[in-house]
Amino acid sequence: MLAFKGVVLEGLEISFIVVSFGATSGHLNAAIIGAVAAVVILGFAGAAARGSVELIPRSVLQLIVGMMLASLGTFWAAEGAGTS
């Protein structure tokens, strides 16, 4: 269940990023199609990797997901601050 929640969260993150880029560039329809495709593909990837991910200790998996989320948040905070 933890792996499923992680995959859903990452899929939604990617969808939000794709739609926001599409809205900014004026290609919202293509961005929505890309976002739906990302959710579907990551859903299948999560289902396929479920057995392998279940072998990883929960604390290690939480650490990895937390680091990925923190790095993504840091990147977008820096982008919003105009540092790059």
mmCIF file as gemmi writes it, N, C-alpha and C atoms, coordinates in Angstrom:
data_model
loop_
_atom_site.group_PDB
_atom_site.id
_atom_site.type_symbol
_atom_site.label_atom_id
_atom_site.label_alt_id
_atom_site.label_comp_id
_atom_site.label_asym_id
_atom_site.label_entity_id
_atom_site.label_seq_id
_atom_site.pdbx_PDB_ins_code
_atom_site.Cartn_x
_atom_site.Cartn_y
_atom_site.Cartn_z
_atom_site.occupancy
_atom_site.B_iso_or_equiv
_atom_site.pdbx_formal_charge
_atom_site.auth_seq_id
_atom_site.auth_asym_id
_atom_site.pdbx_PDB_model_num
ATOM 1 N N . MET Axp A 1 ? 0.82 -1.185 0 1 0 ? 1 A 1
ATOM 2 C CA . MET Axp A 1 ? 0 0 0 1 0 ? 1 A 1
ATOM 3 C C . MET Axp A 1 ? 0.874 1.263 0 1 0 ? 1 A 1
ATOM 4 N N . LEU Axp A 2 ? 1.985 1.203 0.736 1 0 ? 2 A 1
ATOM 5 C CA . LEU Axp A 2 ? 2.89 2.353 0.777 1 0 ? 2 A 1
ATOM 6 C C . LEU Axp A 2 ? 3.465 2.643 -0.605 1 0 ? 2 A 1
ATOM 7 N N . ALA Axp A 3 ? 3.82 1.584 -1.335 1 0 ? 3 A 1
ATOM 8 C CA . ALA Axp A 3 ? 4.355 1.771 -2.685 1 0 ? 3 A 1
ATOM 9 C C . ALA Axp A 3 ? 3.306 2.391 -3.598 1 0 ? 3 A 1
ATOM 10 N N . PHE Axp A 4 ? 2.066 1.938 -3.465 1 0 ? 4 A 1
ATOM 11 C CA . PHE Axp A 4 ? 0.995 2.487 -4.288 1 0 ? 4 A 1
ATOM 12 C C . PHE Axp A 4 ? 0.802 3.973 -4.005 1 0 ? 4 A 1
ATOM 13 N N . LYS Axp A 5 ? 0.797 4.333 -2.736 1 0 ? 5 A 1
ATOM 14 C CA . LYS Axp A 5 ? 0.629 5.745 -2.368 1 0 ? 5 A 1
ATOM 15 C C . LYS Axp A 5 ? 1.78 6.594 -2.906 1 0 ? 5 A 1
ATOM 16 N N . GLY Axp A 6 ? 2.997 6.062 -2.842 1 0 ? 6 A 1
ATOM 17 C CA . GLY Axp A 6 ? 4.155 6.791 -3.364 1 0 ? 6 A 1
ATOM 18 C C . GLY Axp A 6 ? 4.057 7.013 -4.858 1 0 ? 6 A 1
ATOM 19 N N . VAL Axp A 7 ? 3.622 5.989 -5.582 1 0 ? 7 A 1
ATOM 20 C CA . VAL Axp A 7 ? 3.498 6.108 -7.036 1 0 ? 7 A 1
ATOM 21 C C . VAL Axp A 7 ? 2.395 7.092 -7.397 1 0 ? 7 A 1
ATOM 22 N N . VAL Axp A 8 ? 1.279 7.036 -6.673 1 0 ? 8 A 1
ATOM 23 C CA . VAL Axp A 8 ? 0.184 7.967 -6.943 1 0 ? 8 A 1
ATOM 24 C C . VAL Axp A 8 ? 0.645 9.4 -6.693 1 0 ? 8 A 1
ATOM 25 N N . LEU Axp A 9 ? 1.362 9.608 -5.601 1 0 ? 9 A 1
ATOM 26 C CA . LEU Axp A 9 ? 1.849 10.949 -5.285 1 0 ? 9 A 1
ATOM 27 C C . LEU Axp A 9 ? 2.792 11.465 -6.367 1 0 ? 9 A 1
ATOM 28 N N . GLU Axp A 10 ? 3.712 10.64 -6.797 1 0 ? 10 A 1
ATOM 29 C CA . GLU Axp A 10 ? 4.65 11.059 -7.844 1 0 ? 10 A 1
ATOM 30 C C . GLU Axp A 10 ? 3.929 11.31 -9.164 1 0 ? 10 A 1
ATOM 31 N N . GLY Axp A 11 ? 2.952 10.48 -9.473 1 0 ? 11 A 1
ATOM 32 C CA . GLY Axp A 11 ? 2.186 10.68 -10.701 1 0 ? 11 A 1
ATOM 33 C C . GLY Axp A 11 ? 1.425 11.994 -10.686 1 0 ? 11 A 1
ATOM 34 N N . LEU Axp A 12 ? 0.837 12.316 -9.554 1 0 ? 12 A 1
ATOM 35 C CA . LEU Axp A 12 ? 0.114 13.585 -9.441 1 0 ? 12 A 1
ATOM 36 C C . LEU Axp A 12 ? 1.07 14.769 -9.515 1 0 ? 12 A 1
ATOM 37 N N . GLU Axp A 13 ? 2.234 14.628 -8.911 1 0 ? 13 A 1
ATOM 38 C CA . GLU Axp A 13 ? 3.237 15.702 -8.988 1 0 ? 13 A 1
ATOM 39 C C . GLU Axp A 13 ? 3.625 15.981 -10.433 1 0 ? 13 A 1
ATOM 40 N N . ILE Axp A 14 ? 3.904 14.917 -11.156 1 0 ? 14 A 1
ATOM 41 C CA . ILE Axp A 14 ? 4.303 15.071 -12.55 1 0 ? 14 A 1
ATOM 42 C C . ILE Axp A 14 ? 3.171 15.704 -13.353 1 0 ? 14 A 1
ATOM 43 N N . SER Axp A 15 ? 1.942 15.286 -13.053 1 0 ? 15 A 1
ATOM 44 C CA . SER Axp A 15 ? 0.791 15.856 -13.759 1 0 ? 15 A 1
ATOM 45 C C . SER Axp A 15 ? 0.67 17.352 -13.511 1 0 ? 15 A 1
ATOM 46 N N . PHE Axp A 16 ? 0.82 17.776 -12.258 1 0 ? 16 A 1
ATOM 47 C CA . PHE Axp A 16 ? 0.741 19.203 -11.947 1 0 ? 16 A 1
ATOM 48 C C . PHE Axp A 16 ? 1.847 19.986 -12.658 1 0 ? 16 A 1
ATOM 49 N N . ILE Axp A 17 ? 3.043 19.433 -12.685 1 0 ? 17 A 1
ATOM 50 C CA . ILE Axp A 17 ? 4.16 20.108 -13.341 1 0 ? 17 A 1
ATOM 51 C C . ILE Axp A 17 ? 3.902 20.232 -14.841 1 0 ? 17 A 1
ATOM 52 N N . VAL Axp A 18 ? 3.46 19.139 -15.465 1 0 ? 18 A 1
ATOM 53 C CA . VAL Axp A 18 ? 3.212 19.153 -16.903 1 0 ? 18 A 1
ATOM 54 C C . VAL Axp A 18 ? 2.104 20.142 -17.253 1 0 ? 18 A 1
ATOM 55 N N . VAL Axp A 19 ? 1.014 20.143 -16.49 1 0 ? 19 A 1
ATOM 56 C CA . VAL Axp A 19 ? -0.095 21.06 -16.775 1 0 ? 19 A 1
ATOM 57 C C . VAL Axp A 19 ? 0.328 22.504 -16.557 1 0 ? 19 A 1
ATOM 58 N N . SER Axp A 20 ? 1.113 22.769 -15.517 1 0 ? 20 A 1
ATOM 59 C CA . SER Axp A 20 ? 1.539 24.155 -15.285 1 0 ? 20 A 1
ATOM 60 C C . SER Axp A 20 ? 2.469 24.645 -16.395 1 0 ? 20 A 1
ATOM 61 N N . PHE Axp A 21 ? 3.373 23.782 -16.873 1 0 ? 21 A 1
ATOM 62 C CA . PHE Axp A 21 ? 4.215 24.174 -18.006 1 0 ? 21 A 1
ATOM 63 C C . PHE Axp A 21 ? 3.377 24.405 -19.259 1 0 ? 21 A 1
ATOM 64 N N . GLY Axp A 22 ? 2.385 23.546 -19.484 1 0 ? 22 A 1
ATOM 65 C CA . GLY Axp A 22 ? 1.527 23.688 -20.656 1 0 ? 22 A 1
ATOM 66 C C . GLY Axp A 22 ? 0.7 24.951 -20.609 1 0 ? 22 A 1
ATOM 67 N N . ALA Axp A 23 ? 0.184 25.277 -19.423 1 0 ? 23 A 1
ATOM 68 C CA . ALA Axp A 23 ? -0.611 26.497 -19.278 1 0 ? 23 A 1
ATOM 69 C C . ALA Axp A 23 ? 0.249 27.731 -19.496 1 0 ? 23 A 1
ATOM 70 N N . THR Axp A 24 ? 1.49 27.685 -19.034 1 0 ? 24 A 1
ATOM 71 C CA . THR Axp A 24 ? 2.4 28.816 -19.196 1 0 ? 24 A 1
ATOM 72 C C . THR Axp A 24 ? 2.755 29.043 -20.663 1 0 ? 24 A 1
ATOM 73 N N . SER Axp A 25 ? 2.937 27.944 -21.396 1 0 ? 25 A 1
ATOM 74 C CA . SER Axp A 25 ? 3.354 28.082 -22.795 1 0 ? 25 A 1
ATOM 75 C C . SER Axp A 25 ? 2.189 28.166 -23.768 1 0 ? 25 A 1
ATOM 76 N N . GLY Axp A 26 ? 0.953 28.065 -23.275 1 0 ? 26 A 1
ATOM 77 C CA . GLY Axp A 26 ? -0.201 28.179 -24.148 1 0 ? 26 A 1
ATOM 78 C C . GLY Axp A 26 ? -0.608 26.891 -24.832 1 0 ? 26 A 1
ATOM 79 N N . HIS Axp A 27 ? -0.102 25.765 -24.386 1 0 ? 27 A 1
ATOM 80 C CA . HIS Axp A 27 ? -0.44 24.46 -24.966 1 0 ? 27 A 1
ATOM 81 C C . HIS Axp A 27 ? -1.127 23.59 -23.916 1 0 ? 27 A 1
ATOM 82 N N . LEU Axp A 28 ? -2.231 24.07 -23.391 1 0 ? 28 A 1
ATOM 83 C CA . LEU Axp A 28 ? -2.897 23.385 -22.28 1 0 ? 28 A 1
ATOM 84 C C . LEU Axp A 28 ? -3.45 22.02 -22.681 1 0 ? 28 A 1
ATOM 85 N N . ASN Axp A 29 ? -4.007 21.886 -23.884 1 0 ? 29 A 1
ATOM 86 C CA . ASN Axp A 29 ? -4.573 20.6 -24.31 1 0 ? 29 A 1
ATOM 87 C C . ASN Axp A 29 ? -3.505 19.51 -24.358 1 0 ? 29 A 1
ATOM 88 N N . ALA Axp A 30 ? -2.371 19.816 -24.947 1 0 ? 30 A 1
ATOM 89 C CA . ALA Axp A 30 ? -1.287 18.845 -25.014 1 0 ? 30 A 1
ATOM 90 C C . ALA Axp A 30 ? -0.754 18.519 -23.624 1 0 ? 30 A 1
ATOM 91 N N . ALA Axp A 31 ? -0.741 19.517 -22.748 1 0 ? 31 A 1
ATOM 92 C CA . ALA Axp A 31 ? -0.259 19.293 -21.389 1 0 ? 31 A 1
ATOM 93 C C . ALA Axp A 31 ? -1.194 18.381 -20.617 1 0 ? 31 A 1
ATOM 94 N N . ILE Axp A 32 ? -2.488 18.538 -20.803 1 0 ? 32 A 1
ATOM 95 C CA . ILE Axp A 32 ? -3.444 17.668 -20.109 1 0 ? 32 A 1
ATOM 96 C C . ILE Axp A 32 ? -3.309 16.234 -20.602 1 0 ? 32 A 1
ATOM 97 N N . ILE Axp A 33 ? -3.144 16.054 -21.893 1 0 ? 33 A 1
ATOM 98 C CA . ILE Axp A 33 ? -2.931 14.708 -22.431 1 0 ? 33 A 1
ATOM 99 C C . ILE Axp A 33 ? -1.65 14.105 -21.87 1 0 ? 33 A 1
ATOM 100 N N . GLY Axp A 34 ? -0.593 14.903 -21.784 1 0 ? 34 A 1
ATOM 101 C CA . GLY Axp A 34 ? 0.665 14.427 -21.196 1 0 ? 34 A 1
ATOM 102 C C . GLY Axp A 34 ? 0.52 14.079 -19.728 1 0 ? 34 A 1
ATOM 103 N N . ALA Axp A 35 ? -0.269 14.862 -18.996 1 0 ? 35 A 1
ATOM 104 C CA . ALA Axp A 35 ? -0.464 14.598 -17.573 1 0 ? 35 A 1
ATOM 105 C C . ALA Axp A 35 ? -1.228 13.302 -17.358 1 0 ? 35 A 1
ATOM 106 N N . VAL Axp A 36 ? -2.261 13.079 -18.148 1 0 ? 36 A 1
ATOM 107 C CA . VAL Axp A 36 ? -3.028 11.83 -18.033 1 0 ? 36 A 1
ATOM 108 C C . VAL Axp A 36 ? -2.14 10.644 -18.401 1 0 ? 36 A 1
ATOM 109 N N . ALA Axp A 37 ? -1.337 10.801 -19.441 1 0 ? 37 A 1
ATOM 110 C CA . ALA Axp A 37 ? -0.418 9.728 -19.835 1 0 ? 37 A 1
ATOM 111 C C . ALA Axp A 37 ? 0.588 9.432 -18.726 1 0 ? 37 A 1
ATOM 112 N N . ALA Axp A 38 ? 1.067 10.467 -18.042 1 0 ? 38 A 1
ATOM 113 C CA . ALA Axp A 38 ? 2.021 10.261 -16.949 1 0 ? 38 A 1
ATOM 114 C C . ALA Axp A 38 ? 1.395 9.473 -15.802 1 0 ? 38 A 1
ATOM 115 N N . VAL Axp A 39 ? 0.15 9.799 -15.456 1 0 ? 39 A 1
ATOM 116 C CA . VAL Axp A 39 ? -0.524 9.08 -14.378 1 0 ? 39 A 1
ATOM 117 C C . VAL Axp A 39 ? -0.719 7.61 -14.75 1 0 ? 39 A 1
ATOM 118 N N . VAL Axp A 40 ? -1.14 7.361 -15.992 1 0 ? 40 A 1
ATOM 119 C CA . VAL Axp A 40 ? -1.372 5.988 -16.431 1 0 ? 40 A 1
ATOM 120 C C . VAL Axp A 40 ? -0.064 5.196 -16.464 1 0 ? 40 A 1
ATOM 121 N N . ILE Axp A 41 ? 0.968 5.78 -17.045 1 0 ? 41 A 1
ATOM 122 C CA . ILE Axp A 41 ? 2.253 5.077 -17.157 1 0 ? 41 A 1
ATOM 123 C C . ILE Axp A 41 ? 2.848 4.801 -15.783 1 0 ? 41 A 1
ATOM 124 N N . LEU Axp A 42 ? 2.818 5.793 -14.893 1 0 ? 42 A 1
ATOM 125 C CA . LEU Axp A 42 ? 3.356 5.576 -13.55 1 0 ? 42 A 1
ATOM 126 C C . LEU Axp A 42 ? 2.506 4.598 -12.755 1 0 ? 42 A 1
ATOM 127 N N . GLY Axp A 43 ? 1.217 4.562 -13.02 1 0 ? 43 A 1
ATOM 128 C CA . GLY Axp A 43 ? 0.359 3.573 -12.366 1 0 ? 43 A 1
ATOM 129 C C . GLY Axp A 43 ? 0.753 2.158 -12.757 1 0 ? 43 A 1
ATOM 130 N N . PHE Axp A 44 ? 0.974 1.947 -14.056 1 0 ? 44 A 1
ATOM 131 C CA . PHE Axp A 44 ? 1.423 0.636 -14.514 1 0 ? 44 A 1
ATOM 132 C C . PHE Axp A 44 ? 2.816 0.3 -13.99 1 0 ? 44 A 1
ATOM 133 N N . ALA Axp A 45 ? 3.699 1.298 -13.963 1 0 ? 45 A 1
ATOM 134 C CA . ALA Axp A 45 ? 5.05 1.068 -13.44 1 0 ? 45 A 1
ATOM 135 C C . ALA Axp A 45 ? 5.004 0.699 -11.959 1 0 ? 45 A 1
ATOM 136 N N . GLY Axp A 46 ? 4.146 1.362 -11.212 1 0 ? 46 A 1
ATOM 137 C CA . GLY Axp A 46 ? 4.003 1.046 -9.795 1 0 ? 46 A 1
ATOM 138 C C . GLY Axp A 46 ? 3.462 -0.348 -9.572 1 0 ? 46 A 1
ATOM 139 N N . ALA Axp A 47 ? 2.485 -0.737 -10.382 1 0 ? 47 A 1
ATOM 140 C CA . ALA Axp A 47 ? 1.939 -2.094 -10.262 1 0 ? 47 A 1
ATOM 141 C C . ALA Axp A 47 ? 2.988 -3.138 -10.631 1 0 ? 47 A 1
ATOM 142 N N . ALA Axp A 48 ? 3.804 -2.851 -11.638 1 0 ? 48 A 1
ATOM 143 C CA . ALA Axp A 48 ? 4.834 -3.794 -12.06 1 0 ? 48 A 1
ATOM 144 C C . ALA Axp A 48 ? 5.962 -3.912 -11.031 1 0 ? 48 A 1
ATOM 145 N N . ALA Axp A 49 ? 6.275 -2.806 -10.354 1 0 ? 49 A 1
ATOM 146 C CA . ALA Axp A 49 ? 7.388 -2.794 -9.398 1 0 ? 49 A 1
ATOM 147 C C . ALA Axp A 49 ? 6.953 -3.107 -7.973 1 0 ? 49 A 1
ATOM 148 N N . ARG Axp A 50 ? 5.695 -3.412 -7.788 1 0 ? 50 A 1
ATOM 149 C CA . ARG Axp A 50 ? 5.171 -3.606 -6.437 1 0 ? 50 A 1
ATOM 150 C C . ARG Axp A 50 ? 5.95 -4.669 -5.66 1 0 ? 50 A 1
ATOM 151 N N . GLY Axp A 51 ? 6.21 -5.802 -6.279 1 0 ? 51 A 1
ATOM 152 C CA . GLY Axp A 51 ? 6.918 -6.885 -5.593 1 0 ? 51 A 1
ATOM 153 C C . GLY Axp A 51 ? 8.323 -6.48 -5.159 1 0 ? 51 A 1
ATOM 154 N N . SER Axp A 52 ? 9.02 -5.771 -6.025 1 0 ? 52 A 1
ATOM 155 C CA . SER Axp A 52 ? 10.374 -5.341 -5.697 1 0 ? 52 A 1
ATOM 156 C C . SER Axp A 52 ? 10.385 -4.283 -4.602 1 0 ? 52 A 1
ATOM 157 N N . VAL Axp A 53 ? 9.434 -3.375 -4.666 1 0 ? 53 A 1
ATOM 158 C CA . VAL Axp A 53 ? 9.388 -2.291 -3.683 1 0 ? 53 A 1
ATOM 159 C C . VAL Axp A 53 ? 8.987 -2.816 -2.309 1 0 ? 53 A 1
ATOM 160 N N . GLU Axp A 54 ? 8.164 -3.868 -2.267 1 0 ? 54 A 1
ATOM 161 C CA . GLU Axp A 54 ? 7.756 -4.437 -0.985 1 0 ? 54 A 1
ATOM 162 C C . GLU Axp A 54 ? 8.922 -5.049 -0.222 1 0 ? 54 A 1
ATOM 163 N N . LEU Axp A 55 ? 10.008 -5.373 -0.923 1 0 ? 55 A 1
ATOM 164 C CA . LEU Axp A 55 ? 11.188 -5.949 -0.268 1 0 ? 55 A 1
ATOM 165 C C . LEU Axp A 55 ? 12.044 -4.893 0.424 1 0 ? 55 A 1
ATOM 166 N N . ILE Axp A 56 ? 11.869 -3.621 0.058 1 0 ? 56 A 1
ATOM 167 C CA . ILE Axp A 56 ? 12.646 -2.531 0.662 1 0 ? 56 A 1
ATOM 168 C C . ILE Axp A 56 ? 12.049 -2.217 2.029 1 0 ? 56 A 1
ATOM 169 N N . PRO Axp A 57 ? 12.9 -2.1 3.067 1 0 ? 57 A 1
ATOM 170 C CA . PRO Axp A 57 ? 12.369 -1.738 4.385 1 0 ? 57 A 1
ATOM 171 C C . PRO Axp A 57 ? 11.62 -0.401 4.328 1 0 ? 57 A 1
ATOM 172 N N . ARG Axp A 58 ? 10.557 -0.308 5.095 1 0 ? 58 A 1
ATOM 173 C CA . ARG Axp A 58 ? 9.692 0.862 5.048 1 0 ? 58 A 1
ATOM 174 C C . ARG Axp A 58 ? 10.444 2.156 5.371 1 0 ? 58 A 1
ATOM 175 N N . SER Axp A 59 ? 11.33 2.114 6.359 1 0 ? 59 A 1
ATOM 176 C CA . SER Axp A 59 ? 12.054 3.331 6.742 1 0 ? 59 A 1
ATOM 177 C C . SER Axp A 59 ? 12.967 3.818 5.615 1 0 ? 59 A 1
ATOM 178 N N . VAL Axp A 60 ? 13.586 2.907 4.904 1 0 ? 60 A 1
ATOM 179 C CA . VAL Axp A 60 ? 14.45 3.278 3.78 1 0 ? 60 A 1
ATOM 180 C C . VAL Axp A 60 ? 13.611 3.884 2.659 1 0 ? 60 A 1
ATOM 181 N N . LEU Axp A 61 ? 12.461 3.265 2.386 1 0 ? 61 A 1
ATOM 182 C CA . LEU Axp A 61 ? 11.584 3.782 1.347 1 0 ? 61 A 1
ATOM 183 C C . LEU Axp A 61 ? 11.079 5.172 1.7 1 0 ? 61 A 1
ATOM 184 N N . GLN Axp A 62 ? 10.725 5.395 2.959 1 0 ? 62 A 1
ATOM 185 C CA . GLN Axp A 62 ? 10.273 6.718 3.391 1 0 ? 62 A 1
ATOM 186 C C . GLN Axp A 62 ? 11.392 7.744 3.255 1 0 ? 62 A 1
ATOM 187 N N . LEU Axp A 63 ? 12.614 7.356 3.571 1 0 ? 63 A 1
ATOM 188 C CA . LEU Axp A 63 ? 13.752 8.257 3.441 1 0 ? 63 A 1
ATOM 189 C C . LEU Axp A 63 ? 13.978 8.646 1.984 1 0 ? 63 A 1
ATOM 190 N N . ILE Axp A 64 ? 13.922 7.684 1.089 1 0 ? 64 A 1
ATOM 191 C CA . ILE Axp A 64 ? 14.148 7.95 -0.332 1 0 ? 64 A 1
ATOM 192 C C . ILE Axp A 64 ? 13.064 8.874 -0.889 1 0 ? 64 A 1
ATOM 193 N N . VAL Axp A 65 ? 11.803 8.559 -0.584 1 0 ? 65 A 1
ATOM 194 C CA . VAL Axp A 65 ? 10.704 9.397 -1.075 1 0 ? 65 A 1
ATOM 195 C C . VAL Axp A 65 ? 10.798 10.802 -0.481 1 0 ? 65 A 1
ATOM 196 N N . GLY Axp A 66 ? 11.146 10.906 0.797 1 0 ? 66 A 1
ATOM 197 C CA . GLY Axp A 66 ? 11.297 12.216 1.434 1 0 ? 66 A 1
ATOM 198 C C . GLY Axp A 66 ? 12.401 13.041 0.799 1 0 ? 66 A 1
ATOM 199 N N . MET Axp A 67 ? 13.519 12.4 0.465 1 0 ? 67 A 1
ATOM 200 C CA . MET Axp A 67 ? 14.611 13.122 -0.184 1 0 ? 67 A 1
ATOM 201 C C . MET Axp A 67 ? 14.209 13.599 -1.574 1 0 ? 67 A 1
ATOM 202 N N . MET Axp A 68 ? 13.47 12.766 -2.3 1 0 ? 68 A 1
ATOM 203 C CA . MET Axp A 68 ? 13.017 13.175 -3.633 1 0 ? 68 A 1
ATOM 204 C C . MET Axp A 68 ? 12.06 14.359 -3.541 1 0 ? 68 A 1
ATOM 205 N N . LEU Axp A 69 ? 11.138 14.31 -2.602 1 0 ? 69 A 1
ATOM 206 C CA . LEU Axp A 69 ? 10.19 15.416 -2.455 1 0 ? 69 A 1
ATOM 207 C C . LEU Axp A 69 ? 10.888 16.688 -1.993 1 0 ? 69 A 1
ATOM 208 N N . ALA Axp A 70 ? 11.836 16.552 -1.077 1 0 ? 70 A 1
ATOM 209 C CA . ALA Axp A 70 ? 12.563 17.732 -0.594 1 0 ? 70 A 1
ATOM 210 C C . ALA Axp A 70 ? 13.396 18.357 -1.707 1 0 ? 70 A 1
ATOM 211 N N . SER Axp A 71 ? 14.023 17.533 -2.538 1 0 ? 71 A 1
ATOM 212 C CA . SER Axp A 71 ? 14.833 18.083 -3.628 1 0 ? 71 A 1
ATOM 213 C C . SER Axp A 71 ? 13.956 18.763 -4.675 1 0 ? 71 A 1
ATOM 214 N N . LEU Axp A 72 ? 12.788 18.187 -4.967 1 0 ? 72 A 1
ATOM 215 C CA . LEU Axp A 72 ? 11.886 18.826 -5.911 1 0 ? 72 A 1
ATOM 216 C C . LEU Axp A 72 ? 11.369 20.152 -5.356 1 0 ? 72 A 1
ATOM 217 N N . GLY Axp A 73 ? 11.024 20.168 -4.079 1 0 ? 73 A 1
ATOM 218 C CA . GLY Axp A 73 ? 10.565 21.406 -3.451 1 0 ? 73 A 1
ATOM 219 C C . GLY Axp A 73 ? 11.643 22.473 -3.419 1 0 ? 73 A 1
ATOM 220 N N . THR Axp A 74 ? 12.864 22.063 -3.156 1 0 ? 74 A 1
ATOM 221 C CA . THR Axp A 74 ? 13.979 23.005 -3.137 1 0 ? 74 A 1
ATOM 222 C C . THR Axp A 74 ? 14.221 23.59 -4.531 1 0 ? 74 A 1
ATOM 223 N N . PHE Axp A 75 ? 14.146 22.735 -5.537 1 0 ? 75 A 1
ATOM 224 C CA . PHE Axp A 75 ? 14.33 23.215 -6.906 1 0 ? 75 A 1
ATOM 225 C C . PHE Axp A 75 ? 13.277 24.255 -7.258 1 0 ? 75 A 1
ATOM 226 N N . TRP Axp A 76 ? 12.014 23.972 -6.974 1 0 ? 76 A 1
ATOM 227 C CA . TRP Axp A 76 ? 10.945 24.901 -7.345 1 0 ? 76 A 1
ATOM 228 C C . TRP Axp A 76 ? 10.981 26.159 -6.493 1 0 ? 76 A 1
ATOM 229 N N . ALA Axp A 77 ? 11.427 26.056 -5.247 1 0 ? 77 A 1
ATOM 230 C CA . ALA Axp A 77 ? 11.576 27.252 -4.415 1 0 ? 77 A 1
ATOM 231 C C . ALA Axp A 77 ? 12.662 28.15 -4.996 1 0 ? 77 A 1
ATOM 232 N N . ALA Axp A 78 ? 13.753 27.54 -5.458 1 0 ? 78 A 1
ATOM 233 C CA . ALA Axp A 78 ? 14.836 28.322 -6.071 1 0 ? 78 A 1
ATOM 234 C C . ALA Axp A 78 ? 14.373 28.945 -7.383 1 0 ? 78 A 1
ATOM 235 N N . GLU Axp A 79 ? 13.608 28.19 -8.165 1 0 ? 79 A 1
ATOM 236 C CA . GLU Axp A 79 ? 13.069 28.747 -9.415 1 0 ? 79 A 1
ATOM 237 C C . GLU Axp A 79 ? 12.144 29.915 -9.133 1 0 ? 79 A 1
ATOM 238 N N . GLY Axp A 80 ? 11.301 29.77 -8.118 1 0 ? 80 A 1
ATOM 239 C CA . GLY Axp A 80 ? 10.388 30.85 -7.767 1 0 ? 80 A 1
ATOM 240 C C . GLY Axp A 80 ? 11.1 32.085 -7.256 1 0 ? 80 A 1
ATOM 241 N N . ALA Axp A 81 ? 12.245 31.883 -6.593 1 0 ? 81 A 1
ATOM 242 C CA . ALA Axp A 81 ? 13.017 33.002 -6.079 1 0 ? 81 A 1
ATOM 243 C C . ALA Axp A 81 ? 13.861 33.662 -7.176 1 0 ? 81 A 1
ATOM 244 N N . GLY Axp A 82 ? 13.924 33.003 -8.342 1 0 ? 82 A 1
ATOM 245 C CA . GLY Axp A 82 ? 14.674 33.585 -9.456 1 0 ? 82 A 1
ATOM 246 C C . GLY Axp A 82 ? 16.18 33.422 -9.342 1 0 ? 82 A 1
ATOM 247 N N . THR Axp A 83 ? 16.637 32.369 -8.678 1 0 ? 83 A 1
ATOM 248 C CA . THR Axp A 83 ? 18.071 32.198 -8.488 1 0 ? 83 A 1
ATOM 249 C C . THR Axp A 83 ? 18.768 31.545 -9.682 1 0 ? 83 A 1
ATOM 250 N N . SER Axp A 84 ? 18 30.962 -10.587 1 0 ? 84 A 1
ATOM 251 C CA . SER Axp A 84 ? 18.693 30.298 -11.708 1 0 ? 84 A 1
ATOM 252 C C . SER Axp A 84 ? 18.518 31.034 -13.002 1 0 ? 84 A 1
